[in-house]
Amino acid sequence: MPHITEIEDLKRIYRRRVPKMFYDYCESGSWSEQTFRENSSDFDDIYLRQRVAIDMTGRSTATTLIGQDAAMPVALAPVGLTGMQHADGEIHAARAAEKFGVPYCLSTMSICSIEDVAENTSAPFWMQVYTLKDDDFMQRLFDRAKAANCSAAVITVDLQLLGQRHKDIKNGLSAPPKLTPKSVANMMTKVPWGLEMLQTKRRFFGNIVGHAKGVEDPSSLATWTAQSFDQALNWDRIREFRKMWEGPLIIKGIIDPRDALEACNVGADAIVVSNHGGRQLDGALSSIRALAPILDAVGDKIEVHLDSGVRSGQDVLKAVAMGAKGCWIGRAYVYGLGAMGEKGVSEALRVIHKELDSSMGLCGRTDINEVDRDILLIPKGFSGDWQA
């Protein structure tokens, strides 16, 4: 195995190994990709205070996320199509998360189904659901998650309307992939990926095909998807979903303090500050810039996590120091998954943990739960009230 010292090492292998349409699906945002870029680059504007002559022994990154033990304040975010990045990708990612001791969240738009992941893991995982118009499908999705012993449901609220992603349209992204002369030529250069995909039966959206009305095979999936996302979604509708699921509930896709307060009012246990990885409204604030105003608004009413742009352990440390309870990683683990399956996800987690642990120590702290804004140097105007 190549010597992996940073997430970029995994990204380079990933790019060589996976077909272009799936690499582009991961490594892109909507429209001009401003928000996609700033999700990561805005972390660079925050500096860390190095301290010396402080006992750094006995460090611990262990914490809890919605009451669940976690080896570090990190969860694997729901990412669609991970079973196209690597054969049976969701199973590989869930196994790596379980072994490392961090939560894994399965996407509704996964290739492997809820049942597939449950049968191949032993630790409870989280289930992400979209806000769809079909009540029957939604209830059965929650019921299937309960039967699979999922320990939390994650409702994504920022995908009522799809942000235009130029690369996906030009690549003809689909699952299974559309076979055009250009895509076939590219796939023929990805021999290990292709051989692994040929050996699995899981090549479609396992949570939808055969479960949603009118979707008995992949040919009818596109029509169903276009008709199912609920553009009329409101907070009363989310209250209905809250009634469908009795367990811990996380609302993902919050970027405005007013929406954070609404999430508190509907009885969510946690929110995820996220702009969908820069894949929805381009020109929106980066998640790390949006974090502080949301924390100020909700206080201790709800647990706050951060998603979008996290690529290193230092990013995790900065977000936690600002007040987030934890961070969700998507692209960072997908690089590892596409590069080398379960081992690659484990490597991504190892790299992030090492960076988090070492950086925390160099800031003079030994317990991630005691890290606060005192270790940060944040420029004026970075976050807070913005002029309307």
C-alpha positions as CSV (number, residue, x, y, z in Angstrom):
1,M,0.0,0.0,0.0
2,P,1.3,3.5,-0.8
3,H,2.6,5.6,2.1
4,I,-0.4,7.9,3.0
5,T,0.4,11.0,5.0
6,E,-2.3,13.3,4.0
7,I,-5.8,13.3,2.4
8,E,-4.4,14.6,-0.9
9,D,-2.4,11.3,-1.3
10,L,-5.7,9.4,-1.3
11,K,-7.2,11.9,-3.7
12,R,-4.4,11.4,-6.2
13,I,-4.9,7.6,-6.2
14,Y,-8.7,8.1,-6.3
15,R,-8.5,10.2,-9.4
16,R,-6.4,7.7,-11.3
17,R,-8.6,4.7,-10.3
18,V,-12.2,5.8,-10.7
19,P,-14.1,6.8,-13.9
20,K,-14.2,10.5,-14.6
21,M,-18.0,10.8,-14.2
22,F,-17.8,9.6,-10.6
23,Y,-14.7,11.6,-9.8
24,D,-16.4,14.7,-11.1
25,Y,-19.6,13.9,-9.2
26,C,-17.5,13.9,-6.0
27,E,-15.1,16.7,-6.8
28,S,-17.5,19.5,-8.0
29,G,-20.1,22.0,-6.9
30,S,-22.9,23.9,-8.5
31,W,-22.7,26.7,-11.1
32,S,-19.3,28.6,-10.7
33,E,-18.3,26.4,-7.7
34,Q,-17.5,29.5,-5.5
35,T,-19.1,28.0,-2.4
36,F,-17.5,24.6,-3.1
37,R,-14.1,26.2,-3.1
38,E,-14.7,28.5,-0.1
39,N,-16.0,25.7,2.0
40,S,-12.4,24.5,2.2
41,S,-10.4,27.7,1.7
42,D,-12.2,29.6,4.4
43,F,-10.7,27.3,7.0
44,D,-7.3,28.8,6.0
45,D,-8.3,32.2,7.3
46,I,-8.6,30.8,10.9
47,Y,-5.2,30.4,12.7
48,L,-4.3,28.3,15.7
49,R,-2.5,29.5,18.8
50,Q,0.5,27.3,19.5
51,R,1.4,26.9,23.2
52,V,4.6,25.5,24.8
53,A,5.8,24.1,28.1
54,I,2.4,22.5,28.7
55,D,2.1,18.8,29.6
56,M,0.7,17.3,26.4
57,T,0.6,13.7,27.5
58,G,-2.6,11.7,28.0
59,R,-4.4,13.3,25.1
60,S,-7.9,12.1,24.2
61,T,-10.0,12.8,21.1
62,A,-12.9,10.7,22.4
63,T,-16.3,12.4,22.6
64,T,-20.0,11.7,22.0
65,L,-22.2,12.7,19.1
66,I,-26.0,12.7,19.9
67,G,-25.1,10.6,23.0
68,Q,-23.1,8.0,21.1
69,D,-19.5,7.3,21.8
70,A,-17.1,8.4,19.1
71,A,-13.3,8.0,18.9
72,M,-13.1,11.5,17.6
73,P,-15.7,14.2,16.8
74,V,-16.1,13.0,13.2
75,A,-18.9,11.2,11.4
76,L,-19.0,9.9,7.8
77,A,-21.5,12.0,6.0
78,P,-24.2,10.6,3.7
79,V,-22.9,10.6,0.1
80,G,-24.9,9.3,-2.8
81,L,-23.5,6.8,-5.3
82,T,-20.6,5.7,-3.1
83,G,-21.3,2.2,-4.5
84,M,-20.2,3.5,-7.8
85,Q,-16.9,4.9,-6.4
86,H,-16.0,1.4,-5.3
87,A,-18.0,-1.8,-5.6
88,D,-20.2,-2.2,-2.5
89,G,-18.8,1.1,-1.4
90,E,-21.3,1.9,1.3
91,I,-20.5,-1.5,3.0
92,H,-16.8,-0.7,2.9
93,A,-17.3,2.7,4.4
94,A,-19.6,1.5,7.1
95,R,-17.1,-1.2,8.1
96,A,-14.2,1.2,8.3
97,A,-16.3,3.6,10.4
98,E,-17.3,0.8,12.8
99,K,-13.7,-0.4,13.2
100,F,-12.5,3.1,13.9
101,G,-15.3,4.0,16.2
102,V,-17.1,6.9,14.5
103,P,-20.7,7.1,13.2
104,Y,-21.5,6.3,9.6
105,C,-24.5,7.8,7.8
106,L,-26.1,6.0,4.8
107,S,-27.6,8.1,2.0
108,T,-31.1,7.4,0.7
109,M,-29.4,7.6,-2.8
110,S,-26.9,4.8,-1.9
111,I,-26.2,1.9,-4.2
112,C,-26.2,-0.6,-1.3
113,S,-29.5,-0.7,0.6
114,I,-30.2,-0.2,4.3
115,E,-30.5,-4.0,4.6
116,D,-27.2,-4.6,2.7
117,V,-25.3,-2.4,5.2
118,A,-27.1,-3.8,8.2
119,E,-26.3,-7.4,7.2
120,N,-22.6,-6.6,6.7
121,T,-21.9,-4.6,9.9
122,S,-22.6,-5.0,13.6
123,A,-22.6,-1.4,14.8
124,P,-25.8,0.8,14.5
125,F,-25.5,3.4,11.7
126,W,-27.4,6.6,10.9
127,M,-29.9,6.8,8.0
128,Q,-30.3,9.9,5.9
129,V,-33.6,10.6,4.3
130,Y,-34.7,13.2,1.7
131,T,-37.9,15.2,2.1
132,L,-40.1,13.4,-0.5
133,K,-43.8,13.9,-1.3
134,D,-44.6,10.2,-1.0
135,D,-45.7,9.6,2.6
136,D,-45.9,5.9,2.1
137,F,-42.3,5.6,0.9
138,M,-41.1,7.9,3.7
139,Q,-42.8,5.9,6.4
140,R,-41.5,2.7,5.0
141,L,-38.0,4.1,4.7
142,F,-38.2,5.1,8.4
143,D,-39.6,1.6,9.2
144,R,-36.8,-0.1,7.3
145,A,-34.2,2.0,9.2
146,K,-35.8,1.0,12.5
147,A,-35.8,-2.7,11.5
148,A,-32.1,-2.3,10.6
149,N,-31.4,-0.9,14.1
150,C,-30.3,2.5,12.8
151,S,-29.6,4.7,15.8
152,A,-30.5,8.0,14.3
153,A,-32.4,9.5,11.3
154,V,-30.9,12.4,9.4
155,I,-33.4,14.6,7.4
156,T,-31.7,16.6,4.6
157,V,-33.7,19.8,4.1
158,D,-31.6,21.6,1.5
159,L,-32.5,19.6,-1.6
160,Q,-36.0,20.7,-2.5
161,L,-34.6,22.0,-5.8
162,L,-31.4,20.7,-7.4
163,G,-28.5,23.1,-7.9
164,Q,-27.2,22.8,-11.4
165,R,-23.9,20.8,-11.5
166,H,-22.4,21.3,-14.9
167,K,-20.0,18.4,-14.8
168,D,-22.7,15.9,-13.9
169,I,-24.9,17.0,-16.8
170,K,-22.1,16.9,-19.3
171,N,-20.9,13.5,-18.1
172,G,-24.5,12.0,-18.2
173,L,-24.1,10.8,-14.6
174,S,-26.3,7.9,-13.7
175,A,-26.3,4.5,-11.9
176,P,-25.4,2.3,-13.6
177,P,-23.4,4.7,-15.8
178,K,-24.7,5.7,-19.2
179,L,-22.5,4.0,-21.8
180,T,-21.4,6.5,-24.4
181,P,-18.3,6.2,-26.6
182,K,-16.6,8.7,-24.3
183,S,-17.6,7.1,-21.0
184,V,-16.7,3.6,-22.3
185,A,-13.3,4.8,-23.4
186,N,-12.6,6.3,-20.0
187,M,-13.9,3.2,-18.1
188,M,-11.7,1.0,-20.2
189,T,-8.7,2.7,-18.6
190,K,-10.0,1.9,-15.0
191,V,-9.5,-1.9,-15.1
192,P,-9.4,-2.7,-11.4
193,W,-12.6,-0.6,-10.8
194,G,-14.3,-2.3,-13.7
195,L,-13.4,-5.8,-12.5
196,E,-14.7,-5.1,-9.0
197,M,-18.0,-3.7,-10.4
198,L,-18.5,-6.8,-12.5
199,Q,-18.3,-9.0,-9.4
200,T,-21.1,-7.2,-7.5
201,K,-24.8,-7.4,-8.0
202,R,-25.3,-3.9,-6.4
203,R,-25.2,-1.3,-9.2
204,F,-28.5,0.5,-8.7
205,F,-30.1,2.7,-6.0
206,G,-30.8,-0.1,-3.5
207,N,-33.1,2.0,-1.2
208,I,-35.4,3.0,-4.0
209,V,-35.6,0.4,-6.8
210,G,-38.2,-2.2,-5.8
211,H,-39.3,0.0,-2.8
212,A,-40.8,3.1,-4.3
213,K,-44.1,3.0,-6.2
214,G,-43.6,2.7,-9.9
215,V,-39.8,2.0,-9.6
216,E,-39.5,-1.7,-10.2
217,D,-36.3,-1.3,-12.3
218,P,-33.7,1.4,-12.9
219,S,-35.3,2.7,-16.2
220,S,-38.1,4.4,-14.2
221,L,-35.8,5.9,-11.6
222,A,-35.1,9.2,-13.2
223,T,-38.8,10.0,-13.7
224,W,-39.6,9.1,-10.1
225,T,-36.7,11.2,-8.7
226,A,-37.8,14.3,-10.7
227,Q,-41.3,14.0,-9.4
228,S,-40.6,13.1,-5.8
229,F,-38.6,15.9,-4.2
230,D,-41.0,18.2,-2.3
231,Q,-40.6,21.8,-3.4
232,A,-43.5,22.7,-1.1
233,L,-41.6,21.5,2.0
234,N,-42.2,23.6,5.1
235,W,-41.6,23.1,8.8
236,D,-45.0,21.6,9.4
237,R,-44.1,18.9,7.0
238,I,-40.9,18.3,8.9
239,R,-43.0,17.9,12.1
240,E,-44.8,15.1,10.3
241,F,-41.5,13.4,9.6
242,R,-40.6,13.8,13.3
243,K,-43.7,11.8,14.1
244,M,-42.7,9.0,11.7
245,W,-39.4,8.6,13.5
246,E,-39.3,8.1,17.3
247,G,-35.5,7.9,17.7
248,P,-32.8,10.6,17.7
249,L,-33.3,13.1,14.8
250,I,-30.7,15.2,13.0
251,I,-31.6,17.9,10.5
252,K,-28.9,18.5,7.9
253,G,-28.6,21.5,5.6
254,I,-28.9,24.5,7.9
255,I,-27.0,27.6,6.9
256,D,-29.1,30.4,8.4
257,P,-29.7,31.1,12.2
258,R,-33.4,31.5,11.6
259,D,-33.6,28.0,10.2
260,A,-31.5,26.7,13.0
261,L,-34.1,28.0,15.5
262,E,-36.9,26.4,13.5
263,A,-35.1,23.1,13.7
264,C,-35.0,23.5,17.5
265,N,-38.8,24.1,17.5
266,V,-39.6,20.8,15.6
267,G,-37.8,18.7,18.2
268,A,-34.6,17.8,16.4
269,D,-31.8,16.5,18.6
270,A,-29.0,18.0,16.4
271,I,-28.5,20.1,13.4
272,V,-25.8,20.0,10.8
273,V,-24.5,23.3,9.5
274,S,-24.1,22.5,5.8
275,N,-24.5,23.9,2.3
276,H,-24.5,20.4,0.8
277,G,-20.8,20.6,0.0
278,G,-21.3,23.6,-2.2
279,R,-23.6,21.6,-4.5
280,Q,-26.8,23.6,-4.0
281,L,-26.9,27.4,-3.8
282,D,-23.6,28.7,-5.3
283,G,-22.6,31.9,-3.6
284,A,-23.9,30.8,-0.2
285,L,-21.7,31.3,2.8
286,S,-19.2,28.5,3.5
287,S,-20.3,26.3,6.4
288,I,-17.4,27.4,8.6
289,R,-18.4,31.1,8.2
290,A,-22.0,30.3,8.9
291,L,-21.2,28.4,12.0
292,A,-20.7,31.1,14.7
293,P,-23.9,33.0,14.0
294,I,-25.9,29.8,14.2
295,L,-24.2,28.8,17.5
296,D,-24.9,32.2,18.9
297,A,-28.6,31.9,17.9
298,V,-29.3,28.4,19.3
299,G,-27.1,28.5,22.4
300,D,-27.4,25.2,24.3
301,K,-30.8,24.3,22.8
302,I,-29.5,21.8,20.4
303,E,-26.3,19.9,19.4
304,V,-24.6,21.6,16.4
305,H,-22.4,19.7,13.9
306,L,-20.6,21.0,10.8
307,D,-20.4,19.6,7.3
308,S,-18.8,20.8,4.0
309,G,-15.2,21.6,3.4
310,V,-13.6,19.5,6.1
311,R,-10.4,17.9,4.7
312,S,-8.1,17.6,7.7
313,G,-7.8,17.1,11.4
314,Q,-7.0,20.8,11.7
315,D,-10.3,21.7,10.1
316,V,-12.0,19.5,12.7
317,L,-10.1,21.1,15.5
318,K,-11.0,24.6,14.3
319,A,-14.7,23.8,13.9
320,V,-14.9,22.2,17.4
321,A,-13.0,25.1,18.9
322,M,-15.6,27.5,17.4
323,G,-18.3,25.5,19.2
324,A,-19.4,22.6,16.9
325,K,-19.8,19.3,18.7
326,G,-18.4,17.4,15.7
327,C,-17.7,17.4,12.0
328,W,-19.0,15.3,9.1
329,I,-16.6,14.3,6.3
330,G,-17.8,13.4,2.8
331,R,-15.2,13.9,0.1
332,A,-12.3,13.2,2.4
333,Y,-13.5,9.6,2.9
334,V,-14.7,9.1,-0.6
335,Y,-11.2,9.8,-1.8
336,G,-10.0,6.9,0.3
337,L,-12.9,4.7,-0.7
338,G,-12.3,5.2,-4.4
339,A,-8.6,4.7,-3.9
340,M,-8.6,1.4,-2.0
341,G,-12.0,0.6,-0.5
342,E,-12.3,-0.1,3.2
343,K,-8.6,0.3,3.7
344,G,-8.7,3.7,2.1
345,V,-11.5,4.9,4.3
346,S,-9.6,3.7,7.3
347,E,-6.5,5.5,6.1
348,A,-8.6,8.7,5.7
349,L,-9.8,8.4,9.3
350,R,-6.3,7.6,10.5
351,V,-4.8,10.7,8.8
352,I,-7.5,13.0,10.1
353,H,-7.2,11.6,13.7
354,K,-3.5,12.0,13.7
355,E,-3.7,15.6,12.5
356,L,-6.4,16.4,15.1
357,D,-4.6,14.8,18.0
358,S,-1.2,16.4,17.2
359,S,-2.6,19.8,16.5
360,M,-4.7,19.7,19.7
361,G,-1.6,18.9,21.7
362,L,0.5,21.7,20.1
363,C,-2.3,24.1,21.1
364,G,-1.8,23.0,24.7
365,R,-4.9,21.0,25.1
366,T,-5.3,17.3,25.9
367,D,-9.1,16.7,25.8
368,I,-11.1,17.5,22.7
369,N,-14.1,18.2,24.9
370,E,-12.3,21.1,26.5
371,V,-11.1,22.8,23.3
372,D,-12.6,26.3,22.9
373,R,-12.2,29.5,20.9
374,D,-9.1,30.5,23.0
375,I,-7.0,28.3,20.7
376,L,-8.1,30.3,17.6
377,L,-7.1,33.5,16.0
378,I,-10.1,34.6,13.8
379,P,-10.0,37.7,11.6
380,K,-12.5,40.5,12.2
381,G,-15.5,40.1,10.0
382,F,-15.0,36.4,9.4
383,S,-18.3,35.5,10.9
384,G,-21.1,37.2,12.8
385,D,-23.7,39.7,11.5
386,W,-23.5,40.4,7.8
387,Q,-25.0,43.5,6.3
388,A,-28.2,42.7,4.3
